[in-house]
């Protein structure tokens, strides 16, 4: 079986910044591979392009230029947020909001974002919402450890379903995700 649209792929990799001798920033081993439905947009499109057609056991090694990964950082992603947004019971949370801390937030449309505190000012907090790897070239080396057909249920929902991943949130007997299933495809129902 080869990697193609709607196949469930399990793989391991080592990710380095800026080439084969760059700093290792992530390493996945066979006991915890990355598993996803190929072709659903779960991963960077150029990453998927580089593994298309591979078989279980095949190794891969490729470099994604920053433009094919998370792009260059933009000034528009660095924003000033009023300090009162970070108040808990009327008190500014100094422990949470300190320079260098990553804080999960939500935009006005309900999208989840992670921002890094750049500075804390008198009336506002400067936060950078660029992806942490924006501006970096990414070098991946790894191996395909498994390929299988996605179930019709997985294809219908666009993410993986299995007893080991979902616990009680997904009712695989009924073929649907229960109300406890995360709609962003993270958490109990596996989705990367």
N, C-alpha and C positions, 0 to 999 in steps of 0.2 A: 504494500500500500504506500502511496506517495502523498505528500502534503499537497492539498488542493482545497478549494472552497468547501466549507461545511464539514471538514475533518476536524476531529479533536486532536490537538497536538500537545504532547508533553515534551519539554526540552529543558536542558540545563545550560547555563552559560556563565562566563566571567565577563564583566563589563569594566573596561578601562577608559579613562578620559584621555583623549588626544593620541591614541595609537597603541601599538603593542607593548611599549615600555612605560606607558602612563600609569597613573595611580589606579589601583583596583578600587572601584566604588561599590560593586555588588558582585556576589558570587552565589549561584544556586547549585546545590548538589542533588544527586539522584534521589535522596530521601524526601526532598521537597522541590520537585520540579515546577516550572511554570506550565500550567495547563490551560488551554484556551481553545475556542472555536476559530479556526483559521478563516479569514475573509469577512469577519463581522466588524472590523474596525477596532478591536480590542487593543491592538498593538500599533506601533508606528508603521505606516504603509511600506516604507522602504525596508524595515526589518522583515516584514512579511515577504516582500519581493525577494529578499536574499535567501529565504528558506524554502520558497516555492519549489515543489518537485523533489525535495529531499525525501529519503526513506528513513525508517527507524534504524538507528545505529550510525547514520551519516553525521560527520563532523562539519562544522561551519566556522568560518572566520571572515569577518568583513568590517569595514569602517563606514560609519554614517557621518557625513559632514554635517555640521550643525544645522544647515538649512534643510536637511532631510530628517533631522531629529526634532529638537525643540526650538529651533530658530535662534535668532539673536535676541538678546534682551531688549526691551523697549522702554523708553522713558514713560510712556503712557501707563505701564504696569506698576510704576512707583507712584503711590498716592498718599495724600494726607487724610487721616481719619480723625474726627473729633475725639478727644480723650474720653468724653462721657460714654462713648460706645463700649469702653472697656471697664465701666464701673460695675461693681457688684455690691448691691445694697447701698448705693450712694458713695462707695469708696473706689478709687482708682486701683486696679489690681497691678501693683508694681512688680510682683513676683512673676506673673504671666507675661506682662508687657515689658520685657527688658531686651535690650539690643542683642540681636542674633537669634532670639527665640522664633520658632515657626509656630504660627497660630492658625488653626483651621477657622475659616469664616465662610459666610454665604453672601453672595451678591444679591441685588434687588430682584433678580429673576429666580432665585432659589438654587443657583449653581454653587457647588462647594468649591472653595478656593483655599490654598494655603499661602499665607503671606509671612514674610520674614520681617521682623522689626528692624528698621534701619536706624531710627532715632526716636527719642521721646522728647517732645518739645513742650513748651508751656501750655498750649491749648490743643495740641494735636500729636498724633503718632504717625511717623512716616513708615510706610510698609511697602515692601517689594513683592509683587505678585507674579514676577517672572518665574518660569519653571527653574528649579535649582540647577538644571543642566543646560539652560539656555546659553548659547554661545560656545558650547563644548562640542568637539567631535567625539563620537562614541565608537569604541572598538569592541566588538563582541567576538568571543570564541566560545564554542560550545558543541553540543551534540543533541541530536534528536533521540529521545528515549522511548517514545511511543506515539502511535497514530491509530486512531479508530474512527469509525463513522459516528457522527453526532446523532443522538436520538431525535425523533420528531419533536419531542417535548423540548429538548434543548434548542433546537432550531426555532421553534415557535417563540420561545422566550428570549433567545439571543444570548444565553449564558448556560454554563454547566449546571447540571443537577446530579447530585449523588448523595447517598446517605452519609458518607464521611464528610462532605462539605456542608450539608445543609442542616443536619440535626433535625429539629422539628419544624423549621420554617417553611419547607417545601413539602407538599403532599404529592409525592410521585405517583401514588395510586390514582389520584384524580387528575394528574397531568397539569396541575396549575400551582403557581406560587401562592402561598397563603398571604394573608394581610401583613404578617410579620416579615415577609421577605423584603429585603432592601431594594428599592426601585432603582438605585444607582448601580446595581449588580455587584456590590462589594459586600463583605461581611459574610453572612451565613450562606448565601448562594454564591458559589465561587464565580468571580468575574474579575479579570485583571485589566 
